[in-house]
Amino acid sequence: MRKISFKKLPRDVQSTIIRLQRPDTDRYVFFNRLSYLHWIPVAGFAFWLFYLLFATQYHLWEDWMFWILAGVTVVLALAAGYSLEKIIASKFAKLKNGHVFTPDECLKISGGCIQSWNLKEIDALRYHEDLGEIEVWSGEHEERIKTGQKLDAIRLHGAFDEWKARAGDGVLAGCEKPEYSYSAAPKFMVKVVGAVACVLLAGAISFGAKRMNIDFDDRQTWNRVDSVGTVEEYESYKVKHPNGLYAGEADRKIGDILVKLKDVYKNRAKKSADPNAVAALSSVLEEAARRPDRTIFVKTSETLALDPAIVKQMETKMGVTFDPYDYSIPRNGTEHRRNKMVNDIKHTFTSVSGNGAIKFEFADNPPAGAPVIEVNLSIKSDEKSMPYFRYVNYDGSRSNVTYYAGAKFDFDFVMKGSGPAFYQTGYTAIPKDLNTGLVDRRDMANYSFDKVYFGSVSEGFGKFIEQVYGISE
């Protein structure tokens, strides 16, 4: 039997078929029952939308998280769209899927496609009560109709032979013409358009959720950053949300901090500070705040003048063996000492540099005209004091004593800007007492004696600078 398109049929035939779908005494109608399982994708998609909304109010999604969420949204949207189409069609479509038996023919309706068998073409019809199925045979074709309408199925079974004997042409007689034939292409195109619409809807939902997530994180980040109120935090906000809701406010607050930086420092400087140092630092802070990079560059140099003969003199005087200077002040430790001084300077001036408002950066060749801090370190033997350190290490069975030679450390500190800002001071240290218990033999890379030794020297230098600039008493 040729498949016939309902939409291509004459209107009177269409009206007749729609009328035949209403059960009456002269026909039996068995609609396809819609499974309740079709509601699962719809409910799943609704639940997913709720979860997606909840997820936007959590931490900021990474890219891989967004694409996973978007992928799930697309799959669920397609499943929900398919199920929803089935549900709506079963409830509101004029032409419903199922089978219609009249005294003349059997109509099988599936979407917009209709197939018809004249009852005389049907070899046999039986209702299988155990399976709840009506079985129809026509030549080699077998049709199984699942139904819960037991009474109608039994009546149809009983009336079939009589109807078949008196069957006429039926409503679709003469409608097997090529112009009425059914083509699946339009329905396929409708499905494709529907699928594309579902994908676009899912994409819009996903990107909308991503925007909500960004806005939520934007507000959360701003609240945290603004409660801290430092330039460093405001800049971290701008890095995370360069086009954020509060980017302009962050710029304004950074500007306010920079403008007030000099005055805040001057008001907080201790009375014991050197006025010249305070004036120089105030000028340098103001100058650095006006620079696009907001940076004070740190330049260091080191001079080593260590005489091994002093170690020999100490050995003669003490009657013990000393490790050479390479153990207490190694020549290959220049980089470590430089990094330590630069980090100490950053730490020392953190409280007056607005916690990130002004940056400190090491540079062998600072830009011309930039504010600079220069630290020139001179380390030399001192034959007058001949400092040394005695370290006792107990290995579990006996004590081992090591003697290290010390030295004199001279720090020449200079702060200067492009204008009149200039201040110079010096600090000298000859450490003779050191808590060598800080040396951890299990981690010599970080707790070797030379690092602990220089750490004690740089600590004293840092405290001296803090006092000179009024950062501490």
Beta strands, then each sheet from edge to edge (+ up, - down):
strand 1: 4-5
strand 2: 28-31
strand 3: 98-101
strand 4: 105-110
strand 5: 113-118
strand 6: 124-128
strand 7: 133-138
strand 8: 141-146
strand 9: 295-305
strand 10: 322-323
strand 11: 359-362
strand 12: 372-380
strand 13: 388-394
strand 14: 399-405
strand 15: 408-416
strand 16: 422-429
sheet 1: 1+ 5- 4+ 3- 2+
sheet 2: 6+ 7- 8+
sheet 3: 11+ 9+ 12+ 15- 16+
sheet 4: 10+ 14+ 13-
end
